[in-house]
Amino acid sequence: MPGTVVYHVLLVEDDPDLRKLLALQLTGWGYRVTAVEDAEKAWTFLNQRPLPDVHLAVIDILLPGLWDGLDLVREIRRHPQWSHLPILVLTARGAERDVVRGLGSGADDYVVKPYRPAELQARLVALLRRVRSVSPEATLSEGLRRWGALTWRPQDRVVYQGDQPVPLTATEYRIFELLAEGRGRVFTREEILDALGETRDVQPRTVDVHVWNIRRKLGPCGRWLVSVRGMGYAWRPEPPGEGD
């Protein structure tokens, strides 16, 4: 477990046997677990008052009821309190299009069922390492980075366009920071995955989907994140002009 914090995991899995097994494994790894069987109950739990102290969500895609797992992920990303919550999706479908759908909905990572416990544990640890809490001692200007209309501070891991926060996920922020602070350098997909702490073979399309999401969320500023054919991705080194 990273650090000394007891991380609270929201587990959403409809299969009762698998839900019990996952909860036991997560508890054995040192997590505190809240387990529910469908998206509606998960959403109700997240919207309690006071808001629960959830640090990570593990969500099955195929869920009963009006919402499936991807619907839940999208709703979480729209919520101002939970938009940065790290999310790992579980799926029984390992085809590239299914992975793309999961990441495109706003998930940070995915694991295909049946999963290997050691792999799931490693994925959760890597995902939590991408998230840092805001430093209460830091002043607003301390460590502030600026590029055109964009500002960010590594302590906060939040990007602002003007005075509006950009709703990047934890994974998207790490990729943004890597590229923006390495302006002019081309990063291969493998280098990006290494920076994220990936420990297994991942389809290159995974990085492509995250980059597409970053560009979309940055709006006009997304044009500074460019594809370099046959190589990877880079943040353009030229300073943006007025209004960028």
MOFENJO-V757295 format. One record per helix or strand of 2 or more residues. SS is the DSSP state (H for helix, E for strand). FROM is the first residue (numbers start at 1). TO is the last residue. If there is no record, write none. Layout:
SS&FROM&TO  SS&FROM&TO
//
This chain:
E&8&12  H&16&28  E&32&36  H&39&46  E&56&60  H&69&78  E&86&91  H&96&104  E&109&112  H&117&129  E&144&147  E&150&153  E&158&161  E&164&166  H&170&181  H&189&196  H&204&224  E&225&228  E&232&235
//
